[in-house]
């Protein structure tokens, strides 16, 4: 019988809880701050990065034994942490593939975190799990996948590519990877090569296929390489095709590659992390013809579906493949598995404990509608074409790859400079643009040449943002060019002077 004299005295122990009034004040402060940030984001610098040493000096401290007021910690977070980030949803961040995000989805994430949802098992979250099932069905329909297809929400494109290749290894190879060969272009995202490495494929089991002038996989070269590998006793088993490369937005010839996979009994994985969303585009949808035949497909909603980080998705042609690849169990899972009709996503992917990633996409589609998503995607495509037009009409500038799927590459190449100087010039221009902080246009390489790049998919990027960015880059380029020329003249004069001194010295020695 319980002895009240020996009570546990739990009131002496911490519950890690604020008072109701403090929670309200804290919560409203967070919401107000997020809204204010969203409203004034356009007026903020795109990036405000400092060095590791400065951040160490600013933030390093021992873990505190005593707590502080939430107001003080909140202010520190705002001023010392969030003031030193790259704003990936800034309308003038044109680097890589931005994450434009949207406020509705931010609120959905806040709700999901506030309710502490875990979506591993139906028993733990039947409502959120059903939403994930529905969102996956929506994505299947958008892409054109069959009803028997399945999918799972994951952290991003890297995990989706890893998961897709894991399914391919299991279903196509029965996990026997000896002499198996996979193929992707030299423009493929590096996460595909890393996925192959993680899964045990050796370097000599990977073929990087060159691309043509359009930066799409050279299909004829691919065919020849497959024949060469077959003749050597190897087993071609998987082609990873691109549906929107990071460099140029290139889409491989999906129908031709699918035909090769059918003929050779190979697995087709399409990395559509970026470009698959163009299935909603009125302008670009036809470019994706063939994507619907993929055995597995990566989609990244935190890119062109405008979701906050992080959310990716893997779709597979047959839902059962996921469970056949990933499903395992343990004694402590028995109560979670009592009904075979329930959907337990822990048996379809890498994670057991998993956060809710579907709610934000569901809520934003419900509130905005697919028509507005389609319009926002086409807006990004149109802006990239505008960027191309602006550079083509400016003297000394070269468009290095035409605008595709919201991406265009370019460089400043004055006729007086050789390739080495052009590279040095463009590298310096990109760094100067970053230092200016008005916009961000990092570099990449195409056919060995250094180029700048703009990805214009943020639906809140305006025509004025584009024009002002191009104007500033042009102005910065002229300043950098003049500085470079002065340095070159000084270097040439210094070299000439040294040669003259050495010549006079030799004359003196010989006299």
C-alpha positions as CSV (number, residue, x, y, z in Angstrom):
1,X,0.0,0.0,0.0
2,X,1.3,3.5,-0.9
3,X,2.7,5.4,2.1
4,X,1.9,9.1,1.7
5,X,4.7,9.8,4.1
6,X,7.1,8.5,1.6
7,X,5.8,10.6,-1.3
8,X,8.0,11.0,-4.3
9,X,8.0,14.8,-3.9
10,X,8.0,15.3,-7.7
11,X,7.4,19.0,-7.2
12,X,11.1,19.2,-6.4
13,X,12.0,18.1,-10.0
14,X,12.1,20.1,-13.2
15,X,9.4,19.7,-15.8
16,X,11.1,21.9,-18.5
17,X,7.9,24.0,-18.9
18,X,7.2,27.7,-19.2
19,X,4.1,29.1,-17.7
20,X,1.0,29.5,-19.9
21,X,1.5,33.2,-20.0
22,X,5.2,32.9,-20.9
23,X,4.4,30.4,-23.6
24,X,1.9,32.9,-25.2
25,X,4.4,35.7,-25.0
26,X,7.2,33.6,-26.4
27,X,5.0,32.1,-29.1
28,X,3.6,35.5,-30.3
29,X,7.2,36.9,-30.3
30,X,8.3,34.1,-32.5
31,X,5.4,34.6,-34.9
32,X,5.8,38.3,-35.1
33,X,9.5,37.9,-35.8
34,X,9.0,35.5,-38.6
35,X,6.4,37.7,-40.2
36,X,8.6,40.8,-39.9
37,X,11.5,38.9,-41.4
38,X,9.3,37.8,-44.3
39,X,8.1,41.3,-44.9
40,X,11.5,43.0,-44.9
41,X,13.6,40.1,-46.3
42,X,13.9,41.9,-49.7
43,X,15.7,44.8,-48.0
44,X,18.2,42.6,-46.2
45,X,21.6,41.5,-47.5
46,X,21.4,38.2,-49.3
47,X,24.2,36.8,-47.2
48,X,26.0,37.9,-44.0
49,X,28.6,35.3,-43.3
50,X,31.6,35.7,-41.0
51,X,34.6,33.5,-40.3
52,X,34.7,30.6,-37.9
53,X,37.0,32.4,-35.5
54,X,34.5,35.3,-35.2
55,X,31.6,32.9,-34.5
56,X,33.6,31.1,-31.9
57,X,34.3,34.3,-30.1
58,X,30.6,35.3,-30.3
59,X,28.9,32.1,-29.3
60,X,31.4,29.8,-27.5
61,X,30.5,29.2,-23.9
62,X,30.3,26.2,-21.5
63,X,26.9,24.6,-21.2
64,X,25.1,26.7,-18.6
65,X,24.1,25.0,-15.3
66,X,21.5,27.6,-14.6
67,X,18.8,28.8,-17.1
68,X,18.3,32.3,-18.4
69,X,15.2,34.3,-19.3
70,X,13.7,33.2,-22.6
71,X,13.7,36.9,-23.7
72,X,17.5,37.1,-23.4
73,X,18.1,33.8,-25.2
74,X,15.7,34.7,-27.9
75,X,17.5,38.1,-28.5
76,X,20.8,36.3,-28.6
77,X,19.4,33.9,-31.2
78,X,18.1,36.7,-33.4
79,X,21.2,38.9,-33.3
80,X,24.1,36.4,-32.9
81,X,22.8,33.4,-34.8
82,X,20.2,34.3,-37.4
83,X,22.0,37.5,-38.4
84,X,24.8,35.3,-39.8
85,X,23.1,33.2,-42.5
86,X,22.6,33.0,-46.2
87,X,18.9,33.8,-46.9
88,X,18.0,30.9,-49.2
89,X,14.5,32.3,-49.8
90,X,15.8,35.8,-50.6
91,X,14.4,37.0,-54.0
92,X,17.9,37.8,-55.2
93,X,19.6,34.6,-54.2
94,X,20.3,33.1,-57.6
95,X,22.9,30.5,-56.5
96,X,22.6,26.7,-56.8
97,X,18.9,25.8,-56.6
98,X,17.4,28.1,-54.0
99,X,14.7,27.1,-51.4
100,X,12.1,29.8,-51.9
101,X,9.8,28.5,-49.1
102,X,6.4,30.0,-48.3
103,X,4.8,31.3,-45.2
104,X,1.9,28.8,-45.1
105,X,4.3,25.9,-45.1
106,X,6.4,27.6,-42.4
107,X,3.3,27.7,-40.2
108,X,2.6,24.0,-41.0
109,X,6.1,23.1,-39.9
110,X,5.5,25.0,-36.7
111,X,2.3,23.1,-36.1
112,X,3.9,19.7,-36.8
113,X,6.7,20.5,-34.4
114,X,4.4,21.9,-31.8
115,X,2.3,18.7,-31.8
116,X,5.6,16.7,-31.7
117,X,4.4,14.4,-34.6
118,X,6.3,11.3,-35.5
119,X,5.2,9.6,-38.7
120,X,6.9,6.3,-38.5
121,X,3.9,4.2,-37.6
122,X,0.1,4.5,-38.2
123,X,-0.6,3.8,-34.5
124,X,1.5,6.9,-33.6
125,X,0.0,9.3,-36.1
126,X,-2.9,8.1,-38.2
127,X,-3.9,11.6,-39.3
128,X,-0.4,12.8,-40.4
129,X,0.3,9.4,-41.9
130,X,-2.8,9.6,-44.0
131,X,-1.8,13.1,-45.2
132,X,1.6,11.7,-46.3
133,X,-0.2,9.0,-48.3
134,X,-2.4,11.6,-49.9
135,X,0.5,13.9,-50.7
136,X,2.4,11.0,-52.3
137,X,-0.6,10.2,-54.4
138,X,-0.8,13.8,-55.5
139,X,2.8,13.7,-56.6
140,X,2.3,10.4,-58.4
141,X,-0.6,12.0,-60.3
142,X,1.4,15.1,-61.2
143,X,4.3,13.1,-62.5
144,X,2.1,10.5,-64.3
145,X,3.0,7.5,-62.2
146,X,0.6,4.5,-62.1
147,X,-1.8,3.9,-59.2
148,X,0.2,1.0,-57.9
149,X,3.2,3.2,-57.4
150,X,4.3,4.3,-53.9
151,X,6.6,6.6,-52.2
152,X,7.9,8.1,-49.0
153,X,8.8,11.6,-47.8
154,X,12.5,11.9,-46.8
155,X,15.0,14.6,-45.8
156,X,16.0,15.7,-49.3
157,X,17.3,14.7,-52.7
158,X,20.4,13.1,-51.4
159,X,18.5,10.7,-49.2
160,X,15.9,10.1,-51.9
161,X,18.7,9.2,-54.4
162,X,20.3,6.9,-51.8
163,X,17.0,5.3,-51.1
164,X,16.2,4.9,-54.8
165,X,19.5,3.2,-55.5
166,X,19.0,1.0,-52.5
167,X,15.7,-0.2,-53.9
168,X,17.3,-0.8,-57.3
169,X,20.0,-2.8,-55.7
170,X,17.5,-5.0,-53.8
171,X,14.9,-5.4,-56.6
172,X,17.1,-5.7,-59.6
173,X,20.3,-7.2,-58.1
174,X,18.9,-9.1,-55.1
175,X,21.7,-7.2,-53.2
176,X,24.4,-9.0,-55.3
177,X,26.4,-6.2,-56.6
178,X,29.4,-8.0,-58.0
179,X,30.2,-6.9,-61.6
180,X,27.1,-4.7,-61.6
181,X,27.5,-1.3,-63.4
182,X,25.6,1.9,-63.1
183,X,25.6,4.9,-65.4
184,X,25.0,8.6,-65.1
185,X,26.2,11.7,-66.9
186,X,29.1,13.9,-65.8
187,X,26.5,16.5,-65.0
188,X,24.6,14.3,-62.5
189,X,24.4,15.5,-58.9
190,X,27.2,14.3,-56.8
191,X,24.8,12.7,-54.3
192,X,24.3,9.9,-56.8
193,X,28.0,8.9,-56.8
194,X,28.1,9.2,-53.0
195,X,25.0,6.9,-52.8
196,X,26.8,4.3,-55.0
197,X,29.8,4.5,-52.7
198,X,27.7,4.1,-49.5
199,X,26.0,1.0,-51.1
200,X,29.3,-0.7,-51.7
201,X,29.8,0.0,-55.4
202,X,33.5,0.4,-56.4
203,X,34.8,3.2,-58.6
204,X,35.2,0.8,-61.5
205,X,31.5,-0.1,-61.3
206,X,30.5,3.5,-62.1
207,X,30.4,5.0,-65.6
208,X,30.2,8.8,-66.0
209,X,28.8,9.4,-69.5
210,X,29.8,12.6,-71.3
211,X,27.2,15.1,-72.4
212,X,26.5,16.8,-75.7
213,X,26.5,20.5,-76.5
214,X,23.1,20.8,-74.7
215,X,24.6,19.3,-71.5
216,X,22.3,16.2,-71.8
217,X,23.6,12.7,-71.6
218,X,25.2,11.5,-74.9
219,X,22.8,8.6,-75.5
220,X,24.8,7.0,-78.3
221,X,27.9,7.0,-76.1
222,X,25.8,5.4,-73.4
223,X,24.7,2.6,-75.7
224,X,28.3,1.9,-76.8
225,X,29.5,1.9,-73.1
226,X,26.8,-0.6,-72.2
227,X,27.8,-2.9,-75.1
228,X,31.5,-2.6,-74.1
229,X,30.6,-3.6,-70.5
230,X,28.5,-6.5,-71.5
231,X,31.3,-7.8,-73.8
232,X,33.6,-7.6,-70.7
233,X,31.3,-9.8,-68.7
234,X,29.9,-7.0,-66.6
235,X,26.2,-6.5,-65.7
236,X,24.8,-3.1,-66.6
237,X,21.9,-2.7,-64.2
238,X,21.0,1.0,-63.6
239,X,20.9,4.3,-65.5
240,X,20.4,7.5,-63.5
241,X,19.0,10.1,-65.8
242,X,18.7,13.8,-65.0
243,X,15.5,15.7,-65.0
244,X,17.0,19.2,-64.5
245,X,20.7,19.4,-63.7
246,X,21.9,21.8,-61.1
247,X,24.4,23.4,-63.5
248,X,22.1,24.2,-66.5
249,X,18.7,22.7,-65.9
250,X,19.4,20.1,-68.6
251,X,16.9,17.2,-69.0
252,X,18.3,14.0,-70.4
253,X,16.5,12.3,-73.2
254,X,14.2,10.3,-70.9
255,X,12.3,8.4,-73.5
256,X,15.5,7.2,-75.3
257,X,17.1,6.2,-72.0
258,X,13.9,4.4,-70.9
259,X,13.9,2.5,-74.2
260,X,17.5,1.4,-73.5
261,X,16.5,0.2,-70.0
262,X,13.6,-1.8,-71.5
263,X,15.9,-3.4,-74.1
264,X,18.7,-4.2,-71.6
265,X,16.5,-5.0,-68.6
266,X,18.0,-2.2,-66.6
267,X,16.6,0.0,-63.8
268,X,15.8,3.6,-64.6
269,X,16.2,6.0,-61.7
270,X,15.4,9.7,-62.6
271,X,17.0,12.4,-60.4
272,X,14.2,15.0,-60.7
273,X,15.1,16.6,-57.4
274,X,14.9,20.0,-59.1
275,X,13.2,19.6,-62.4
276,X,10.4,17.1,-61.7
277,X,8.2,19.9,-60.5
278,X,8.2,21.2,-64.1
279,X,5.5,18.5,-64.7
280,X,3.2,21.3,-63.4
281,X,4.5,23.8,-66.0
282,X,2.5,24.7,-69.0
283,X,5.8,25.7,-70.8
284,X,8.1,22.8,-69.8
285,X,6.0,19.8,-69.1
286,X,6.7,18.2,-72.5
287,X,10.4,18.3,-71.8
288,X,9.8,15.7,-69.1
289,X,8.2,13.1,-71.4
290,X,9.4,9.7,-70.2
291,X,9.7,10.5,-66.6
292,X,6.5,8.6,-65.9
293,X,8.3,5.4,-66.9
294,X,11.0,5.6,-64.2
295,X,11.3,2.7,-61.8
296,X,12.3,5.3,-59.2
297,X,12.2,9.0,-59.0
298,X,13.6,11.7,-56.7
299,X,11.6,14.8,-56.1
300,X,12.7,17.7,-53.8
301,X,9.7,19.7,-52.7
302,X,12.0,22.1,-50.8
303,X,13.2,23.3,-54.3
304,X,10.6,24.0,-57.0
305,X,7.5,23.1,-54.9
306,X,8.5,26.0,-52.7
307,X,8.7,24.3,-49.4
308,X,10.9,25.2,-46.4
309,X,13.8,22.9,-45.6
310,X,13.8,20.0,-45.4
311,X,11.6,17.7,-47.5
312,X,12.4,15.3,-50.3
313,X,10.4,12.4,-51.8
314,X,11.2,9.1,-53.4
315,X,8.6,7.6,-55.7
316,X,8.8,4.1,-57.0
317,X,6.8,2.4,-59.7
318,X,5.5,-0.4,-57.4
319,X,4.8,0.4,-53.8
320,X,5.7,-3.1,-52.6
321,X,9.3,-2.5,-53.6
322,X,9.8,-0.2,-50.6
323,X,8.8,-2.8,-48.0
324,X,10.7,-5.5,-49.8
325,X,13.8,-3.3,-49.5
326,X,13.5,-1.7,-46.1
327,X,11.0,-3.6,-43.9
328,X,12.4,-5.2,-40.8
329,X,11.0,-5.7,-37.3
330,X,11.8,-6.3,-33.6
331,X,9.9,-7.7,-30.6
332,X,9.2,-4.2,-29.3
333,X,7.4,-3.3,-32.6
334,X,4.7,-5.9,-32.2
335,X,2.0,-3.5,-31.0
336,X,2.7,-1.2,-33.9
337,X,2.2,-4.0,-36.5
338,X,-1.1,-5.5,-35.3
339,X,-3.1,-4.4,-38.4
340,X,-1.7,-5.3,-41.8
341,X,-4.0,-2.7,-43.3
342,X,-2.2,0.1,-41.6
343,X,0.6,2.0,-43.4
344,X,3.9,2.1,-41.4
345,X,6.4,4.3,-43.1
346,X,9.2,3.0,-40.9
347,X,9.0,-0.1,-43.1
348,X,9.4,1.8,-46.3
349,X,12.5,3.8,-45.7
350,X,15.6,4.4,-43.7
351,X,14.1,6.0,-40.6
352,X,12.0,4.7,-37.7
353,X,11.5,7.9,-35.9
354,X,10.7,10.5,-38.6
355,X,9.3,14.0,-38.5
356,X,6.2,15.1,-40.4
357,X,7.3,16.4,-43.8
358,X,4.0,16.1,-45.7
359,X,1.8,18.5,-43.8
360,X,3.5,21.6,-45.1
361,X,3.2,20.5,-48.8
362,X,-0.5,19.4,-48.2
363,X,-1.4,22.7,-46.5
364,X,0.2,24.9,-49.1
365,X,-1.4,23.0,-52.0
366,X,-4.7,23.2,-50.2
367,X,-4.5,27.0,-49.6
368,X,-2.8,28.1,-52.9
369,X,-4.0,25.4,-55.3
370,X,-2.0,23.6,-58.0
371,X,-2.9,26.4,-60.5
372,X,-0.9,28.8,-58.5
373,X,2.0,26.4,-58.1
374,X,2.0,26.0,-61.9
375,X,2.0,29.7,-62.4
376,X,4.9,30.2,-60.0
377,X,6.9,27.6,-61.8
378,X,6.3,29.2,-65.2
379,X,7.2,32.6,-63.7
380,X,10.7,31.3,-62.8
381,X,11.1,29.9,-66.3
382,X,10.1,33.3,-67.8
383,X,12.5,35.2,-65.6
384,X,15.5,33.1,-66.7
385,X,14.7,33.8,-70.3
386,X,14.6,37.5,-69.4
387,X,18.0,37.2,-67.8
388,X,19.3,35.6,-71.0
389,X,17.9,38.4,-73.1
390,X,19.6,41.0,-70.8
391,X,23.0,39.4,-71.1
392,X,22.8,38.8,-74.8
393,X,22.3,42.5,-75.5
394,X,25.3,43.6,-73.4
395,X,28.7,43.9,-75.1
396,X,31.4,41.6,-73.9
397,X,29.0,39.1,-72.2
398,X,28.4,35.6,-73.3
399,X,25.5,33.3,-72.5
400,X,27.1,29.9,-71.9
401,X,23.9,27.8,-71.7
402,X,20.5,28.9,-72.7
403,X,17.7,29.5,-70.1
404,X,16.2,26.1,-69.2
405,X,14.0,25.4,-66.2
406,X,14.8,28.7,-64.6
407,X,18.6,28.5,-65.0
408,X,21.0,30.4,-67.2
409,X,24.8,30.6,-67.2
410,X,26.9,33.5,-68.5
411,X,30.4,35.1,-68.3
412,X,32.2,38.3,-69.0
413,X,34.6,37.7,-71.8
414,X,36.2,40.9,-73.3
415,X,37.8,40.2,-76.6
416,X,41.2,41.4,-75.4
417,X,41.6,38.7,-72.8
418,X,42.7,35.1,-73.1
419,X,40.9,32.2,-71.4
420,X,43.1,32.2,-68.3
421,X,42.4,35.9,-67.8
422,X,38.7,35.5,-68.5
423,X,38.5,32.8,-65.7
424,X,40.4,35.0,-63.3
425,X,38.1,37.9,-64.2
426,X,34.8,36.0,-63.7
427,X,36.0,34.5,-60.4
428,X,36.8,37.9,-59.1
429,X,33.4,39.3,-60.4
430,X,31.5,36.6,-58.6
431,X,33.4,37.2,-55.3
432,X,32.8,41.0,-55.6
433,X,29.1,40.4,-56.2
434,X,28.9,38.3,-53.1
435,X,30.8,41.0,-51.1
436,X,28.2,43.6,-52.4
437,X,25.5,41.4,-50.8
438,X,22.7,42.7,-53.0
439,X,22.5,39.5,-54.9
440,X,24.4,36.2,-55.1
441,X,25.5,34.6,-58.4
442,X,28.1,31.9,-57.7
443,X,30.2,30.2,-60.3
444,X,30.3,26.7,-61.8
445,X,32.2,25.0,-64.6
446,X,30.9,24.1,-68.1
447,X,33.3,22.3,-70.4
448,X,36.1,23.4,-68.2
449,X,35.2,27.0,-68.4
450,X,34.3,29.1,-65.3
451,X,30.9,30.7,-65.6
452,X,28.4,32.6,-63.5
453,X,24.9,31.2,-63.0
454,X,21.5,32.5,-62.1
455,X,18.6,30.3,-60.9
456,X,15.4,32.3,-60.9
457,X,12.8,30.1,-59.4
458,X,11.8,32.2,-56.4
459,X,8.2,33.3,-57.1
460,X,8.8,36.6,-55.2
461,X,11.7,37.6,-57.5
462,X,10.6,40.6,-59.5
463,X,11.5,42.0,-62.9
464,X,13.2,44.9,-61.1
465,X,15.2,42.4,-59.0
466,X,16.6,40.9,-62.2
467,X,17.3,44.1,-63.9
468,X,19.0,45.7,-60.9
469,X,21.1,42.5,-60.4
470,X,22.3,42.4,-64.0
471,X,23.0,46.2,-63.9
472,X,25.1,45.8,-60.7
473,X,27.0,42.8,-62.0
474,X,27.8,44.7,-65.2
475,X,29.0,47.7,-63.1
476,X,31.1,45.5,-60.8
477,X,32.5,43.6,-63.8
478,X,33.9,46.9,-65.2
479,X,35.5,47.8,-61.9
480,X,37.0,44.4,-61.5
481,X,38.2,44.4,-65.1
482,X,39.9,47.9,-64.7
483,X,41.6,46.7,-61.5
484,X,42.8,43.6,-63.2
485,X,44.2,45.5,-66.1
486,X,46.1,47.9,-63.8
487,X,47.6,44.9,-62.0
488,X,48.6,43.4,-65.3
489,X,50.3,46.6,-66.4
490,X,52.1,46.9,-63.1
491,X,53.2,43.3,-63.3
492,X,54.4,43.8,-66.9
493,X,56.3,47.0,-66.0
494,X,57.9,45.3,-62.9
495,X,59.0,42.3,-65.1
496,X,60.4,44.7,-67.7
497,X,62.3,46.6,-65.0
498,X,63.7,43.5,-63.6
499,X,64.8,42.3,-67.0
500,X,66.5,45.7,-67.6
501,X,68.3,45.6,-64.3
502,X,69.5,42.0,-64.9
503,X,70.7,43.0,-68.4
504,X,72.7,46.0,-67.1
505,X,74.2,43.8,-64.4
506,X,75.3,41.2,-66.9
507,X,76.8,44.0,-69.1
508,X,78.7,45.3,-66.1
509,X,80.0,41.8,-65.2
510,X,81.2,41.3,-68.8
511,X,83.0,44.6,-69.1
